[in-house]
Amino acid sequence: MIRFFEDYSLKDYNTFGVDAKARFFFEFTEAEDLTDFLEANKTWEEETIFLLGGGSNLLLTKDFEGLVIHPNIPGVQVVREDRNQVWLEVGAGEDWDRLVDYCVKSGYYGLENLSLIPGTVGAAPVQNIGAYGVEVCEFVDTVNGYDLKSQEHYSIAAEQCRFAYRDSIFKQELKNRFIVTSVIFRLEKFPEYKLDYGALKAEVEKRGELHPQHVRDAVVAIRESKLPDPQELGNVGSFFKNPVVTSQEAEQLKTIYQEMPSYPAGEGHVKLAAGWLIEQCGWKGHREGDAGVHQHQALVLVNYGQASGAEIHQLSQRIAASVLEKFSVELQPEANIL
């Protein structure tokens, strides 16, 4: 199915609920639809392109004067399996959390720590989503899609995706060029638990025996207690990345702020908690009109109703500037700012 509109509102396509428009908007539900549309409408080559998934990591600061392409391909199918593992091909338009729920109920394990992350499957490898000690790149086998530059369909193996912390090749040289149509995940039939991040282990133990469903339920409970529901309060979850600094820089900060949370981040580096840094600068619960910082989680910027994307962006810049001034640590947005 193909849907094409001009001057189309994107308010329902971004979880901040910002009312911005796209000059052109194209949605498709089959990979072949994309090829047919592009071949029949060669003027797309003159347009600025933006690839839009679920909009759960997007801040629109103004109207987009170009072509928005929205892959909405459904479907989940087993393409291969053996005694220990199963390979699932999942359409780019599938809801991420519904996929996690399906996998847990089907006995396919690995994604349960990534429960309740908003967005679509197609966006998961782009952002290399992660939570509670797990990143999706650990379970991606292949990313299938269409390259607007070469105008061909092809597949990219996981080892070629250059996955990093909230990063991938799809956010670098293939940004707004490679349209993800489906992702093949390699999942386990026998669970291997990762429960050493934060309060996850204690929350799982409350539910009795160790089981992937209990891990999923625990993650959902923790996220619901900390993060606002985007359908009730506009947000994109964590707005900033947790900054990674050298071990020496972390030690210097620890001499002043002994209670500062930190986590190992590879040899010679330490990851700091962006939410804690922001809270120490006094931003938690701060509100300016309808743009604000969530009262329970300083890492989450929110739209209380009618805030513009520009207002939220300006607030984020002031937050980052105050953290830099106080801690000499630079915050980078996790959100995609358009």
Secondary structure, 3 states (H helix, E strand, C coil): CEEEEEEEECHHHCCCCCCCEEEEEEEECCHHHHHHHHHHCHHHHHCCEEECCCCCCEECCCCEEEEEEEECCCCEEEEEECCCEEEEEEECCCEHHHHHHHHHHHCCECCHHHCCCCCEHHHHHHHCCEECCEEHHHCEEEEEEEECCCCEEEEEEHHHCCCECCECHHHCCCCCCEEEEEEEEEEECCCCCCCCCCCHHHHHHCCCCCCHHHHHHHHHHHHHHHCCCCCCCEEEEECECCCEEEHHHHHHHHHHCCCCCEEECCCCEEEECHHHHHHHCCCCCCEECCEEECCCCCCEEEECCCCCHHHHHHHHHHHHHHHHHHHCCCCCECCEEC
